[in-house]
């Protein structure tokens, strides 16, 4: 499945351009991860344009830096892209600071970028980055849920209300997915 994922990703010019820009800007410990990757796989399987229904490109990184510097990095990435898909940069070193306000429950600080990815829904816990010209994949829960269009909870940081809200949005855009109960 790793080879299939890499083939899909390398076919998506917007994803590859974004990875190139992140590498060129020397973004520390980054991945383009989550929705855009999973949804590109789903769209590929359904014969749809790879980024159909994708809201933005989520880039995660891990760096000990101020919020202002994060915004400058996000702006730099966006300014260097020729495509118009929004980019959302999230520093996993600071997620524990804003997570309670956004999602209603506290989480422990992450120690690396991969900790954040591991806490996501298994189908979405997939990230890619460029190391030289090789696509590196981070998929701590494997790729079966992603390729089988199966969404199941990851109860490590998420609560039921947020899970139901997220899965309703996914099901509306991709009715073919299977959503496991909480």
Backbone as a chain_set.jsonl record, in Angstrom:
{"seq": "XXXXXXXXXXXXXXXXXXXXXXXXXXXXXXXXXXXXXXXXXXXXXXXXXXXXXXXXXXXXXXXXXXXXXXXXXXXXXXXXXXXXXXXXXXXXXXXXXXXXXXXXXXXXXXXXXXXXXXXXXXXXXXXXXXXXXXXXXXXXXXXXXXXXXXXXXXXXXXXXXXXXXXXXXXXXXXXXXXXXXX", "coords": {"N": [[0.813, -1.202, 0.0], [2.067, 1.182, 0.595], [3.55, 1.83, -1.708], [1.45, 2.252, -3.502], [0.238, 4.48, -2.311], [2.306, 6.382, -2.558], [2.449, 6.531, -5.341], [-0.053, 7.689, -5.933], [0.186, 10.144, -4.593], [2.395, 11.313, -5.911], [1.235, 11.746, -8.327], [-0.309, 13.927, -7.927], [-0.177, 17.14, -8.547], [-0.441, 19.501, -6.991], [0.018, 18.648, -4.367], [2.644, 17.651, -4.587], [4.006, 19.984, -5.363], [3.624, 21.524, -3.057], [5.003, 19.973, -1.18], [7.572, 20.238, -2.243], [7.998, 23.007, -1.841], [7.906, 23.17, 0.976], [10.159, 21.656, 1.595], [12.161, 23.191, 0.33], [11.992, 25.542, 1.832], [13.013, 24.659, 4.144], [11.402, 23.66, 6.25], [11.011, 22.636, 9.533], [11.018, 19.235, 10.54], [8.557, 18.255, 9.134], [5.34, 17.265, 7.785], [3.089, 16.796, 5.116], [-0.112, 16.171, 5.728], [-2.931, 14.17, 6.887], [-6.232, 15.09, 5.997], [-6.035, 15.875, 3.154], [-4.311, 13.955, 2.109], [-5.52, 11.455, 2.742], [-8.044, 11.859, 1.541], [-7.322, 12.215, -1.113], [-6.525, 9.635, -1.717], [-8.993, 8.317, -1.391], [-10.491, 9.637, -3.416], [-9.031, 8.871, -5.663], [-9.537, 6.107, -5.659], [-12.244, 6.197, -6.234], [-12.285, 7.207, -8.746], [-12.291, 9.959, -9.096], [-11.307, 13.479, -9.441], [-8.216, 14.061, -7.828], [-8.103, 15.929, -5.666], [-10.708, 16.628, -5.162], [-13.232, 17.92, -3.141], [-11.496, 18.417, -1.072], [-10.598, 20.543, 1.5], [-8.343, 21.99, 2.376], [-4.745, 22.022, 2.55], [-3.148, 20.305, 4.93], [-0.418, 20.949, 6.842], [1.876, 19.716, 9.041], [4.232, 20.332, 11.603], [7.099, 20.277, 13.783], [8.363, 22.372, 16.024], [10.159, 24.481, 18.194], [8.963, 27.339, 18.553], [7.67, 30.702, 18.341], [4.212, 31.707, 18.004], [3.898, 33.773, 16.14], [6.063, 33.366, 14.428], [5.307, 30.956, 13.323], [3.077, 31.769, 11.794], [4.4, 33.376, 9.934], [5.886, 31.399, 8.619], [3.777, 29.878, 7.485], [2.693, 31.817, 5.776], [4.907, 32.185, 4.076], [5.057, 29.688, 2.838], [2.567, 29.619, 1.46], [2.88, 31.847, -0.256], [4.792, 30.944, -2.016], [3.614, 29.074, -3.595], [2.032, 27.973, -6.587], [-0.518, 27.06, -6.901], [-3.938, 27.437, -5.713], [-4.996, 26.303, -3.449], [-5.795, 26.426, -0.037], [-3.383, 26.514, 2.642], [-2.742, 25.008, 5.733], [-0.866, 25.351, 8.408], [0.264, 23.644, 11.196], [1.871, 23.653, 14.202], [2.985, 21.024, 15.924], [4.196, 21.04, 18.389], [2.856, 22.891, 19.85], [0.19, 22.244, 20.026], [-1.174, 21.316, 22.308], [-1.696, 23.653, 23.653], [-3.793, 25.07, 22.365], [-5.727, 23.175, 21.833], [-7.65, 22.438, 23.936], [-9.38, 24.671, 23.906], [-10.464, 24.631, 21.368], [-11.488, 22.018, 21.015], [-12.478, 21.146, 23.45], [-11.313, 19.404, 25.333], [-8.456, 18.595, 27.334], [-5.065, 17.886, 26.354], [-1.978, 16.063, 26.515], [1.285, 17.501, 26.053], [2.858, 17.036, 22.884], [5.764, 15.187, 21.859], [7.011, 15.035, 19.485], [6.541, 15.488, 15.947], [5.306, 13.238, 14.858], [3.855, 12.214, 17.015], [1.571, 13.8, 17.084], [0.328, 13.105, 14.625], [-0.17, 10.402, 15.142], [-2.244, 10.597, 16.965], [-4.519, 11.099, 15.523], [-7.583, 10.246, 13.7], [-7.451, 6.89, 12.583], [-7.664, 6.449, 9.717], [-6.884, 8.886, 8.751], [-4.43, 9.37, 9.769], [-1.96, 9.818, 8.334], [0.938, 10.871, 6.807], [3.098, 12.642, 4.561], [6.343, 13.458, 3.314], [9.08, 15.112, 1.675], [12.239, 13.775, 1.381], [15.179, 14.596, 0.314], [14.759, 13.553, -2.877], [12.928, 11.646, -2.378], [9.816, 10.298, -1.39], [8.73, 10.208, 1.842], [6.836, 8.263, 4.048], [4.636, 8.522, 6.771], [2.746, 6.542, 8.654], [1.312, 5.66, 11.218], [-0.772, 3.964, 12.011], [-0.973, 2.254, 9.964], [-2.105, 1.68, 6.549], [-4.48, 0.52, 5.798], [-7.132, 1.312, 6.67], [-7.29, 3.778, 5.391], [-7.101, 3.154, 2.604], [-9.283, 1.427, 2.414], [-11.409, 3.037, 2.859], [-12.477, 3.394, 5.412], [-13.517, 4.74, 8.376], [-12.688, 5.096, 11.66], [-12.888, 5.601, 15.228], [-10.316, 7.268, 17.15], [-9.581, 7.238, 20.252], [-7.748, 8.523, 21.829], [-7.327, 11.32, 22.083], [-9.6, 12.548, 21.138], [-13.099, 13.376, 21.486], [-16.469, 12.009, 21.653], [-18.443, 13.757, 20.572], [-16.97, 15.483, 18.862], [-15.964, 13.56, 17.087], [-18.32, 12.582, 15.859], [-19.214, 14.902, 14.582], [-17.071, 15.422, 12.795], [-17.069, 13.056, 11.24], [-19.584, 13.165, 10.077], [-19.285, 15.286, 8.305], [-17.325, 14.199, 6.577], [-18.768, 12.011, 5.557], [-20.777, 13.304, 4.173], [-19.385, 14.443, 2.025], [-18.089, 12.232, 0.937], [-19.953, 9.805, 0.415], [-19.545, 7.08, 0.175], [-17.862, 6.093, 2.129], [-17.207, 4.08, 5.043], [-18.297, 4.453, 8.295], [-17.332, 3.822, 11.485], [-19.063, 3.185, 14.546], [-18.89, 5.247, 17.538]], "CA": [[0.0, 0.0, 0.0], [2.947, 2.354, 0.59], [3.849, 2.176, -3.106], [0.233, 2.819, -4.085], [0.094, 5.831, -1.772], [3.321, 7.244, -3.177], [2.045, 6.74, -6.736], [-1.163, 8.65, -5.933], [0.713, 11.448, -4.172], [3.253, 11.885, -6.954], [0.349, 12.137, -9.426], [-1.04, 15.129, -7.535], [0.783, 18.236, -8.705], [-0.536, 20.452, -5.881], [0.685, 18.047, -3.211], [4.083, 17.606, -4.846], [4.522, 21.354, -5.31], [3.637, 21.925, -1.645], [6.125, 19.267, -0.556], [8.794, 20.891, -2.727], [8.142, 24.302, -1.17], [8.254, 22.906, 2.386], [11.56, 21.219, 1.631], [13.005, 24.339, -0.036], [11.977, 26.496, 2.945], [13.62, 23.951, 5.286], [10.445, 23.537, 7.336], [11.53, 21.586, 10.418], [10.251, 18.023, 10.858], [7.216, 18.503, 8.614], [4.601, 16.333, 6.933], [1.79, 17.157, 4.575], [-0.772, 15.046, 6.376], [-4.346, 14.237, 7.194], [-7.322, 15.068, 5.035], [-5.682, 15.923, 1.736], [-3.7, 12.684, 1.725], [-6.571, 10.434, 2.795], [-9.092, 12.14, 0.569], [-6.756, 11.937, -2.444], [-6.615, 8.172, -1.882], [-10.408, 7.995, -1.619], [-10.873, 10.121, -4.736], [-8.38, 8.001, -6.643], [-10.301, 4.859, -5.682], [-13.566, 6.469, -6.805], [-12.125, 7.749, -10.093], [-12.564, 11.4, -9.065], [-10.103, 14.298, -9.337], [-7.581, 13.72, -6.561], [-8.353, 16.868, -4.573], [-12.118, 16.995, -5.089], [-13.765, 17.919, -1.788], [-10.448, 18.727, -0.097], [-10.743, 21.941, 1.923], [-7.043, 22.635, 2.486], [-3.599, 21.132, 2.707], [-2.667, 20.375, 6.309], [1.007, 20.706, 7.036], [2.239, 19.689, 10.45], [5.67, 20.321, 11.875], [7.409, 20.317, 15.207], [9.435, 23.347, 16.219], [10.024, 25.329, 19.371], [8.959, 28.705, 18.027], [6.511, 31.512, 18.7], [3.087, 31.674, 17.08], [4.16, 34.742, 15.078], [6.97, 32.735, 13.479], [4.487, 29.959, 12.614], [2.301, 32.47, 10.78], [5.341, 33.759, 8.876], [6.178, 30.182, 7.84], [2.606, 29.559, 6.681], [2.636, 32.815, 4.709], [5.984, 31.892, 3.124], [4.655, 28.518, 2.046], [1.482, 30.031, 0.56], [3.394, 32.783, -1.263], [5.652, 30.239, -2.958], [2.821, 28.075, -4.319], [1.288, 28.472, -7.75], [-1.927, 26.648, -6.782], [-4.705, 28.3, -4.812], [-5.534, 25.554, -2.309], [-5.276, 26.97, 1.225], [-2.446, 25.729, 3.43], [-2.94, 25.196, 7.164], [0.319, 24.879, 9.116], [0.056, 23.473, 12.631], [3.048, 23.232, 14.932], [2.563, 20.014, 16.892], [4.773, 21.375, 19.693], [1.979, 23.828, 20.549], [-1.206, 21.813, 19.934], [-1.761, 21.212, 23.652], [-2.073, 24.991, 24.12], [-5.062, 25.519, 21.8], [-6.664, 22.06, 21.678], [-8.799, 22.494, 24.852], [-10.302, 25.742, 23.51], [-11.127, 24.263, 20.113], [-12.169, 20.724, 21.055], [-13.125, 20.924, 24.721], [-10.616, 18.549, 26.291], [-7.012, 18.824, 27.419], [-4.178, 16.818, 25.911], [-0.588, 16.225, 26.92], [2.146, 17.999, 24.962], [3.511, 16.058, 22.022], [7.226, 15.266, 21.904], [7.49, 15.065, 18.103], [5.482, 15.655, 14.956], [4.622, 11.962, 14.676], [2.886, 12.06, 18.105], [0.325, 14.426, 16.645], [-0.28, 12.273, 13.581], [-0.636, 9.174, 15.786], [-3.471, 10.857, 17.72], [-5.629, 11.349, 14.609], [-8.351, 9.091, 13.252], [-6.518, 6.032, 11.853], [-7.702, 6.647, 8.263], [-6.296, 10.184, 8.445], [-3.111, 9.424, 10.396], [-1.024, 9.556, 7.241], [1.67, 12.06, 6.387], [4.181, 12.447, 3.594], [7.274, 14.565, 3.144], [10.195, 14.825, 0.785], [13.604, 13.704, 1.898], [15.849, 14.686, -0.99], [13.684, 13.411, -3.86], [12.159, 10.462, -1.995], [8.646, 10.544, -0.554], [8.718, 9.442, 3.086], [5.472, 8.091, 4.548], [4.392, 8.272, 8.185], [1.401, 5.976, 8.783], [1.447, 4.882, 12.444], [-1.836, 2.961, 12.128], [-1.029, 1.545, 8.693], [-2.856, 2.33, 5.473], [-5.672, -0.253, 5.451], [-8.337, 2.137, 6.814], [-7.258, 4.81, 4.362], [-7.431, 2.583, 1.299], [-10.595, 0.769, 2.47], [-12.413, 4.077, 3.103], [-13.07, 3.046, 6.7], [-13.181, 5.714, 9.412], [-12.987, 4.619, 13.018], [-12.38, 6.564, 16.208], [-9.076, 7.149, 17.901], [-10.07, 7.869, 21.481], [-6.647, 9.028, 22.647], [-7.521, 12.745, 22.376], [-10.877, 13.02, 20.602], [-14.308, 12.963, 22.187], [-17.532, 11.51, 20.77], [-19.094, 14.868, 19.868], [-16.103, 15.901, 17.756], [-15.915, 12.452, 16.127], [-19.57, 12.562, 15.098], [-19.222, 16.095, 13.722], [-16.105, 15.219, 11.713], [-17.47, 11.97, 10.331], [-20.747, 13.627, 9.301], [-18.735, 16.086, 7.205], [-16.705, 13.28, 5.62], [-19.819, 11.192, 4.929], [-21.494, 14.171, 3.236], [-18.555, 14.628, 0.834], [-17.739, 10.902, 0.412], [-20.969, 8.897, 0.968], [-19.112, 5.687, 0.051], [-17.036, 5.667, 3.254], [-17.83, 3.388, 6.175], [-17.962, 5.118, 9.546], [-17.559, 2.974, 12.653], [-19.645, 3.909, 15.68], [-17.962, 5.652, 18.58]], "C": [[0.853, 1.262, 0.0], [3.258, 2.787, -0.844], [2.643, 2.795, -3.785], [0.018, 4.252, -3.603], [1.075, 6.788, -2.444], [2.97, 7.525, -4.634], [0.917, 7.773, -6.825], [-0.642, 10.052, -5.607], [1.556, 12.083, -5.274], [2.457, 12.26, -8.198], [-0.378, 13.448, -9.152], [-0.087, 16.32, -7.529], [0.742, 19.222, -7.538], [0.174, 19.918, -4.627], [2.192, 18.065, -3.418], [4.697, 18.997, -4.812], [4.63, 21.829, -3.861], [4.78, 21.24, -0.902], [7.457, 19.893, -0.972], [9.045, 22.207, -1.998], [8.531, 24.106, 0.295], [9.714, 22.485, 2.514], [12.489, 22.396, 1.343], [13.084, 25.372, 1.084], [12.56, 25.894, 4.22], [12.685, 23.93, 6.496], [10.889, 22.381, 8.234], [10.527, 20.46, 10.64], [8.794, 18.151, 10.415], [6.644, 17.264, 7.907], [3.419, 17.079, 6.34], [0.939, 15.952, 4.953], [-2.279, 15.233, 6.455], [-5.255, 14.199, 5.986], [-6.923, 15.023, 3.585], [-5.088, 14.601, 1.267], [-4.764, 11.595, 1.672], [-7.6, 10.641, 1.701], [-8.597, 11.983, -0.865], [-6.809, 10.445, -2.727], [-8.058, 7.777, -2.164], [-10.836, 8.414, -3.02], [-10.259, 9.268, -5.836], [-9.175, 6.7, -6.785], [-11.669, 5.015, -6.315], [-13.501, 7.026, -8.226], [-12.431, 9.235, -10.197], [-11.256, 12.179, -9.131], [-9.528, 14.172, -7.932], [-7.921, 14.654, -5.406], [-9.804, 17.339, -4.499], [-12.609, 16.879, -3.648], [-12.75, 18.238, -0.706], [-10.521, 20.219, 0.216], [-9.415, 22.689, 1.955], [-5.963, 21.564, 2.573], [-3.051, 21.337, 4.114], [-1.192, 20.022, 6.347], [1.26, 20.761, 8.532], [3.756, 19.701, 10.553], [5.866, 20.353, 13.375], [8.604, 21.234, 15.384], [9.134, 24.173, 17.461], [10.123, 26.78, 18.903], [7.664, 29.404, 18.398], [5.449, 31.434, 17.614], [3.303, 32.622, 15.894], [5.06, 34.129, 14.002], [6.245, 31.659, 12.672], [3.7, 30.633, 11.487], [3.201, 32.913, 9.624], [5.694, 32.561, 8.002], [5.008, 29.829, 6.938], [2.488, 30.534, 5.51], [3.705, 32.547, 3.654], [5.633, 30.709, 2.239], [3.624, 28.944, 1.009], [1.981, 30.923, -0.57], [4.243, 32.093, -2.329], [4.921, 29.159, -3.752], [2.117, 28.706, -5.507], [-0.186, 28.069, -7.686], [-2.626, 27.484, -5.714], [-5.317, 27.555, -3.621], [-4.947, 26.111, -1.013], [-4.347, 25.973, 1.928], [-2.699, 26.045, 4.901], [-1.777, 24.54, 7.893], [0.019, 24.811, 10.607], [1.322, 22.903, 13.257], [2.614, 22.28, 16.041], [3.155, 20.252, 18.286], [3.841, 22.264, 20.517], [0.511, 23.405, 20.572], [-1.88, 21.778, 21.31], [-2.219, 22.56, 24.203], [-3.446, 25.411, 23.613], [-6.122, 24.43, 21.711], [-7.855, 22.143, 22.643], [-9.842, 23.547, 24.456], [-11.094, 25.358, 22.275], [-11.98, 23.006, 20.257], [-12.736, 20.346, 22.419], [-12.456, 19.972, 25.691], [-9.115, 18.787, 26.198], [-6.244, 17.61, 26.911], [-2.776, 17.108, 26.429], [0.223, 16.78, 25.756], [2.746, 16.833, 24.167], [5.023, 16.247, 22.118], [7.841, 15.306, 20.514], [6.289, 15.198, 17.177], [4.644, 14.38, 14.817], [3.628, 11.673, 15.803], [1.532, 12.644, 17.703], [-0.394, 13.572, 15.622], [-0.863, 11.002, 14.189], [-1.96, 9.372, 16.514], [-4.699, 11.056, 16.829], [-6.418, 10.078, 14.331], [-7.447, 8.215, 12.385], [-6.514, 6.23, 10.333], [-7.007, 7.931, 7.831], [-4.885, 10.34, 9.012], [-2.047, 9.014, 9.389], [-0.378, 10.878, 6.855], [2.757, 11.684, 5.399], [5.074, 13.678, 3.602], [8.358, 14.127, 2.177], [11.489, 14.823, 1.564], [14.472, 13.513, 0.667], [14.765, 14.564, -2.044], [12.814, 12.197, -3.575], [10.99, 10.866, -1.108], [8.717, 9.615, 0.652], [7.289, 9.425, 3.615], [5.5, 7.841, 6.05], [2.941, 7.801, 8.285], [1.382, 5.072, 10.018], [0.377, 3.816, 12.643], [-1.94, 2.115, 10.86], [-1.908, 2.285, 7.694], [-4.154, 1.616, 5.114], [-6.947, 0.588, 5.559], [-8.413, 3.197, 5.724], [-7.717, 4.235, 3.02], [-8.798, 1.904, 1.27], [-11.738, 1.738, 2.76], [-13.197, 3.788, 4.387], [-12.586, 4.037, 7.759], [-13.623, 5.141, 10.748], [-12.359, 5.591, 14.016], [-10.979, 6.226, 16.696], [-9.354, 7.936, 19.177], [-8.963, 8.441, 22.356], [-6.804, 10.502, 22.995], [-8.904, 13.249, 21.981], [-12.035, 12.584, 21.496], [-15.4, 12.613, 21.169], [-18.187, 12.625, 19.953], [-18.265, 15.301, 18.664], [-16.015, 14.816, 16.68], [-17.164, 12.452, 15.251], [-19.661, 13.75, 14.137], [-18.283, 15.903, 12.525], [-16.589, 14.167, 10.724], [-18.705, 12.341, 9.522], [-20.285, 14.445, 8.103], [-18.095, 15.192, 6.145], [-17.766, 12.508, 4.845], [-20.611, 12.018, 3.911], [-20.706, 14.312, 1.926], [-18.185, 13.305, 0.164], [-18.725, 9.885, 0.975], [-20.553, 7.416, 0.942], [-18.295, 5.203, 1.258], [-17.879, 4.893, 4.278], [-17.361, 4.079, 7.442], [-18.329, 4.182, 10.7], [-18.202, 3.795, 13.747], [-18.58, 4.245, 16.715], [-17.781, 4.51, 19.547]], "O": [[0.436, 2.295, -0.524], [3.23, 3.978, -1.154], [2.779, 3.747, -4.554], [-0.34, 5.13, -4.387], [0.695, 7.886, -2.851], [3.171, 8.641, -5.112], [0.937, 8.638, -7.701], [-0.996, 11.024, -6.274], [1.43, 13.279, -5.534], [2.948, 13.014, -9.038], [-0.995, 14.016, -10.053], [0.712, 16.48, -6.608], [1.787, 19.73, -7.133], [0.849, 20.668, -3.922], [2.937, 18.453, -2.518], [5.797, 19.173, -4.287], [5.616, 22.462, -3.483], [5.451, 21.867, -0.082], [8.359, 20.055, -0.149], [10.17, 22.49, -1.586], [9.404, 24.813, 0.798], [10.414, 22.911, 3.432], [13.492, 22.579, 2.033], [14.122, 26.009, 1.27], [12.595, 26.552, 5.259], [13.117, 24.153, 7.627], [11.118, 21.272, 7.751], [9.346, 20.699, 10.895], [7.894, 18.155, 11.255], [7.372, 16.36, 7.499], [2.814, 17.914, 7.013], [1.235, 14.831, 4.541], [-2.82, 16.293, 6.139], [-5.078, 13.39, 5.075], [-7.44, 14.19, 2.841], [-5.341, 14.174, 0.14], [-4.891, 10.895, 0.667], [-7.981, 9.694, 1.013], [-9.385, 11.648, -1.749], [-7.104, 10.034, -3.849], [-8.32, 6.991, -3.074], [-11.472, 7.638, -3.734], [-10.915, 8.981, -6.836], [-9.45, 6.251, -7.897], [-12.201, 4.059, -6.879], [-14.535, 7.288, -8.841], [-12.791, 9.72, -11.269], [-10.192, 11.603, -8.901], [-10.274, 14.176, -6.953], [-8.017, 14.2, -4.266], [-10.097, 18.339, -3.845], [-12.419, 15.844, -3.009], [-13.111, 18.321, 0.468], [-10.506, 21.054, -0.688], [-9.351, 23.868, 1.61], [-6.245, 20.369, 2.657], [-2.553, 22.413, 4.445], [-0.782, 18.936, 5.937], [0.904, 21.729, 9.202], [4.462, 19.154, 9.706], [4.905, 20.445, 14.138], [9.714, 20.921, 14.952], [7.983, 24.514, 17.731], [11.204, 27.368, 18.86], [6.674, 28.754, 18.732], [5.744, 31.135, 16.457], [2.928, 32.298, 14.767], [4.845, 34.347, 12.81], [6.524, 31.468, 11.488], [3.661, 30.131, 10.363], [2.801, 32.833, 8.463], [5.792, 32.69, 6.782], [5.201, 29.516, 5.764], [2.215, 30.122, 4.383], [3.434, 32.668, 2.459], [5.883, 30.728, 1.034], [3.783, 28.667, -0.18], [1.553, 30.774, -1.715], [4.391, 32.616, -3.434], [5.548, 28.41, -4.502], [1.661, 29.847, -5.434], [-1.017, 28.682, -8.356], [-1.976, 28.155, -4.911], [-6.086, 28.144, -2.863], [-3.73, 26.253, -0.901], [-4.511, 24.758, 1.816], [-2.853, 27.208, 5.274], [-1.708, 23.315, 7.985], [-0.423, 25.79, 11.208], [1.783, 21.821, 12.893], [1.948, 22.692, 16.991], [2.648, 19.705, 19.266], [4.005, 22.383, 21.731], [-0.329, 24.141, 21.089], [-3.038, 22.175, 21.443], [-3.04, 22.608, 25.119], [-4.2, 26.046, 24.351], [-7.301, 24.734, 21.53], [-8.987, 21.935, 22.206], [-11.041, 23.342, 24.646], [-12.264, 25.718, 22.146], [-13.07, 22.928, 19.692], [-13.411, 19.324, 22.537], [-12.983, 19.746, 26.781], [-8.58, 19.129, 25.144], [-6.698, 16.471, 27.02], [-2.435, 18.249, 26.74], [-0.121, 16.55, 24.597], [3.089, 15.79, 24.723], [5.5, 17.34, 22.421], [9.033, 15.573, 20.362], [5.147, 15.033, 17.605], [3.422, 14.443, 14.675], [2.65, 10.959, 15.58], [0.485, 12.047, 17.955], [-1.597, 13.34, 15.739], [-1.943, 10.568, 13.788], [-2.724, 8.42, 16.669], [-5.812, 11.172, 17.341], [-5.989, 8.977, 14.676], [-6.738, 8.742, 11.527], [-5.448, 6.18, 9.719], [-6.588, 8.056, 6.681], [-4.222, 11.345, 8.753], [-1.341, 8.02, 9.558], [-1.061, 11.873, 6.609], [3.266, 10.563, 5.4], [4.62, 14.792, 3.862], [8.531, 12.941, 1.898], [11.79, 15.755, 2.309], [14.506, 12.443, 0.06], [13.897, 15.436, -2.098], [12.047, 11.766, -4.436], [11.144, 11.671, -0.19], [8.759, 8.393, 0.507], [6.613, 10.453, 3.628], [6.297, 7.04, 6.538], [2.016, 8.572, 8.03], [1.43, 3.849, 9.886], [0.603, 2.853, 13.377], [-2.89, 1.348, 10.701], [-2.392, 3.383, 7.97], [-4.864, 2.06, 4.212], [-7.764, 0.581, 4.637], [-9.49, 3.474, 5.197], [-8.621, 4.777, 2.383], [-9.413, 1.812, 0.208], [-12.891, 1.327, 2.893], [-14.42, 3.924, 4.43], [-11.386, 4.153, 8.006], [-14.777, 4.757, 10.932], [-11.416, 6.312, 13.687], [-10.531, 5.08, 16.658], [-9.357, 9.167, 19.165], [-9.211, 8.806, 23.505], [-6.448, 10.904, 24.102], [-9.329, 14.299, 22.464], [-11.962, 11.558, 22.173], [-15.264, 12.89, 19.977], [-18.456, 12.445, 18.766], [-18.801, 15.468, 17.568], [-15.995, 15.127, 15.489], [-17.066, 12.333, 14.03], [-20.134, 13.607, 13.009], [-18.653, 16.187, 11.385], [-16.523, 14.369, 9.511], [-18.86, 11.878, 8.392], [-20.832, 14.312, 7.009], [-18.299, 15.403, 4.95], [-17.675, 12.366, 3.626], [-21.065, 11.484, 2.899], [-21.293, 14.302, 0.844], [-17.989, 13.264, -1.051], [-18.387, 9.166, 1.916], [-21.162, 6.594, 1.627], [-18.063, 4.001, 1.388], [-19.098, 5.047, 4.351], [-16.161, 4.269, 7.641], [-19.488, 3.804, 10.865], [-17.919, 4.987, 13.871], [-17.52, 3.622, 16.768], [-17.031, 4.634, 20.516]]}, "num_chains": 1, "name": "protein.A"}
